[in-house]
């Protein structure tokens, strides 16, 4: 069983660049996904609806485009230094964090509607988010700590506290029983038990510019019915996503009354795994490491 761990560079200006790798470990040439104005500090992939979300720090927005980088638009505006974004496309939740005057973590549907505040107190600067989909938990990295809440903002718990490798965390990922994070001061990639912070391991040191961390493994991108943008719905046959309307529109497709996508500027999508070659990676490959005591190769 192969898995992938990638980490991407610090916030960057003007470009979002992709290098994708197959699950067999083969690298492919870097591909320009899209050009953006300003600083990008977070990326998230919706492999079900084939969408890419990212933060716009200067614009104070969460933005969205099709996964090939086309038809990009602002989705949520008026944010104060948005710092991270994460998505659970199977349940239809979009999460984001802000590091401005009033730091907080919020959620909404994939269409940006129905905003809910999840964390508003005892939070300094949440720099990274990661979703534990099987347990329906949202993890975040703050100054010298990693914490979690459920998708309703309840059952808050700090799982990793300052241990010499959390002074300035940047990236965060959850996989199986561990949380993984990158740390700028020690220039390292670390992991620890996701429930209590035990079993601390330093996986990689002397990283030139540690950034975001993403685990690429098929079980983390499961197939499922499209929720078509909103929690609590299900489209078993497919979903039409229209990013060019006044507000993003998600519409179910039915076999006997399938919408004619040629009449509207939209795209019909069906459940797809990120492990498909087209969608395998959106972040830059840095190096290969080996999980201690495991046969999982990390990319």
Secondary structure, DSSP 8 states (H G I E B T S, - for coil): ---EEE---SSEEEEEEE--B-TT--B---EEEEEEEEEE--EEEETTTTEEEEEETTTTEEEEEETTS-S-EEEE---SSEEEEEEETTTTEEEEEE-STT-EEEEEETTS-S-EEEE-SS-S---EEEEETTTTEEEEEETTEEEEEETTS-S-EEEEE-SSS-TTEEEEEEETTEEEEEETTTTEEEEEETTTS-S-EEEE---TT----EEE-GGGS----B-TTSTT--BSS-EEEESSSSS-EEEE--GGG---TTTTT-EEE----TTSGGGS--S-----EE-TTS--EE-
